[in-house]
Amino acid sequence: MADSSFDIVSKVDKMEADNALHQAQKEIEQRYDFKGVGAEIDWSGEKLLMKASSEERVKAVLDVFQSKLVKRGISLKSLDAGAPFASGKEYRIEATLKNGIDQENAKKINKIIRDEGPKSIKSQIQGDELRVSSKSRDDLQDVIALLKSSDLPIDVQFTNYR
């Protein structure tokens, strides 16, 4: 019997993130507490750029965006937001959406699978994702349950289950 396998990936759906951004923009335009403070949020290349006239307002913009991400099913572990910084007369926050599993986190996940997972499991790092394989599908499902219950520093999805 051939090995069954699945991939562990960390990806953010760009369209869902874009929809969350547009919803946040609408709310910022309409909310009374954002009137006259120059609050805005938009893409700046691959980064998100939030601006406002005070540090509190720019943090509020970030909070609105985070709530829209959660409503769209995007984990906040995928959002990497910096600290507010002054730029001229306004405050800014730059944020990025993390895609892919970096080597350090891939090694941590690999170690969890090796130490706590079933012994028949084989896992290997392939670029920015992990391939997990085994003869037993039940063992693969045990690994998925194990990783879901682990407190990982990144948001992971399980794809190509076959």
C-alpha positions as CSV (number, residue, x, y, z in Angstrom):
1,M,0.0,0.0,0.0
2,A,1.3,3.5,-0.9
3,D,2.1,6.1,1.7
4,S,-0.6,8.6,2.6
5,S,0.5,12.2,3.1
6,F,-0.4,15.8,3.7
7,D,1.3,19.2,3.6
8,I,1.6,21.7,6.4
9,V,1.5,25.2,5.0
10,S,1.1,28.8,6.3
11,K,-0.7,30.9,3.7
12,V,-3.0,33.9,3.9
13,D,-5.7,34.3,1.2
14,K,-4.8,37.6,-0.4
15,M,-8.4,38.2,-1.6
16,E,-9.8,37.7,2.0
17,A,-7.1,40.1,3.4
18,D,-8.0,42.6,0.7
19,N,-11.7,42.3,1.6
20,A,-10.9,42.8,5.2
21,L,-8.8,45.9,4.3
22,H,-11.7,47.4,2.3
23,Q,-14.2,46.7,5.1
24,A,-11.8,48.5,7.6
25,Q,-11.4,51.4,5.2
26,K,-15.2,51.8,5.0
27,E,-15.6,51.7,8.8
28,I,-12.8,54.2,9.3
29,E,-14.5,56.6,6.8
30,Q,-17.9,56.3,8.6
31,R,-16.9,56.3,12.3
32,Y,-17.3,59.5,14.2
33,D,-14.2,59.1,16.3
34,F,-12.1,58.9,13.1
35,K,-13.4,62.2,11.7
36,G,-10.7,64.9,11.2
37,V,-7.7,62.8,12.4
38,G,-6.4,61.7,9.0
39,A,-7.0,58.1,9.7
40,E,-6.4,55.7,6.8
41,I,-5.2,52.3,5.9
42,D,-4.0,51.0,2.6
43,W,-1.5,48.7,0.8
44,S,2.0,50.1,0.3
45,G,3.5,47.5,-2.0
46,E,3.4,44.2,-0.1
47,K,3.0,46.0,3.3
48,L,0.0,47.5,5.0
49,L,0.4,51.2,6.0
50,M,-1.8,52.7,8.7
51,K,-1.8,56.5,9.3
52,A,-3.4,58.9,11.8
53,S,-2.7,62.1,13.6
54,S,-2.1,60.6,17.0
55,E,-0.6,57.3,18.3
56,E,-3.9,56.3,19.9
57,R,-5.8,56.8,16.7
58,V,-3.4,54.8,14.6
59,K,-3.6,51.9,17.2
60,A,-7.4,52.2,16.8
61,V,-7.0,51.8,13.0
62,L,-4.9,48.7,13.6
63,D,-7.6,47.3,16.0
64,V,-10.4,47.9,13.4
65,F,-8.3,46.0,10.8
66,Q,-7.6,43.1,13.2
67,S,-11.3,42.7,13.9
68,K,-12.0,42.6,10.2
69,L,-9.3,39.9,9.7
70,V,-10.8,37.8,12.4
71,K,-14.3,38.1,10.9
72,R,-12.9,36.9,7.6
73,G,-11.2,33.9,9.2
74,I,-7.6,35.0,9.0
75,S,-5.6,34.3,12.1
76,L,-3.9,37.3,13.8
77,K,-0.7,35.1,14.0
78,S,-0.4,35.9,10.3
79,L,-0.3,39.6,10.9
80,D,3.1,41.1,11.8
81,A,2.4,44.7,12.9
82,G,5.3,47.0,14.0
83,A,5.2,49.6,16.7
84,P,3.7,53.1,15.9
85,F,6.3,55.6,14.8
86,A,6.1,59.3,14.2
87,S,6.6,60.5,10.6
88,G,6.3,64.3,10.3
89,K,2.9,65.3,11.8
90,E,1.4,61.9,11.7
91,Y,1.9,58.5,13.3
92,R,2.3,55.3,11.2
93,I,2.2,51.5,11.7
94,E,3.6,49.2,9.0
95,A,2.3,45.6,9.0
96,T,2.9,42.6,6.8
97,L,1.0,39.4,6.3
98,K,3.2,36.3,6.8
99,N,3.2,33.6,4.1
100,G,5.1,30.4,4.3
101,I,6.8,28.6,7.1
102,D,10.4,29.9,7.9
103,Q,13.1,27.4,8.6
104,E,13.1,28.0,12.4
105,N,9.4,27.3,12.7
106,A,9.6,24.3,10.3
107,K,12.2,22.7,12.5
108,K,10.0,23.3,15.6
109,I,7.1,21.7,14.0
110,N,9.3,18.8,12.8
111,K,10.6,18.3,16.4
112,I,7.0,18.3,17.8
113,I,6.0,15.6,15.2
114,R,9.1,13.5,16.0
115,D,8.9,13.8,19.8
116,E,5.1,13.5,20.3
117,G,3.7,12.0,17.2
118,P,3.3,8.3,16.2
119,K,6.6,6.6,15.3
120,S,5.5,5.6,11.8
121,I,5.4,9.3,10.7
122,K,8.0,10.7,8.4
123,S,8.2,14.5,7.9
124,Q,10.4,16.6,5.7
125,I,10.9,20.3,5.1
126,Q,10.2,21.3,1.4
127,G,10.9,25.0,1.0
128,D,8.4,26.9,3.0
129,E,6.1,23.9,3.8
130,L,6.4,20.5,5.4
131,R,5.3,17.1,3.9
132,V,4.2,14.5,6.4
133,S,3.7,10.9,5.3
134,S,2.8,7.6,6.8
135,K,1.3,4.2,5.8
136,S,-1.5,4.8,8.3
137,R,-4.1,7.5,7.7
138,D,-5.1,7.3,11.4
139,D,-1.5,8.3,12.3
140,L,-1.7,11.3,10.0
141,Q,-5.0,12.4,11.6
142,D,-3.3,12.1,15.0
143,V,-0.5,14.4,13.8
144,I,-3.1,17.0,12.6
145,A,-4.9,16.8,16.0
146,L,-1.5,17.1,17.8
147,L,-0.5,20.2,15.8
148,K,-3.9,21.9,16.2
149,S,-3.6,21.4,20.0
150,S,0.0,22.7,20.1
151,D,0.5,26.5,20.6
152,L,2.5,27.2,17.4
153,P,3.8,30.8,16.8
154,I,2.4,30.7,13.2
155,D,-1.0,29.9,11.7
156,V,-0.9,26.6,9.8
157,Q,-3.2,24.9,7.4
158,F,-3.2,21.3,6.2
159,T,-3.5,20.7,2.5
160,N,-3.1,17.9,-0.1
161,Y,-4.4,15.2,2.2
162,R,-4.3,11.9,0.3
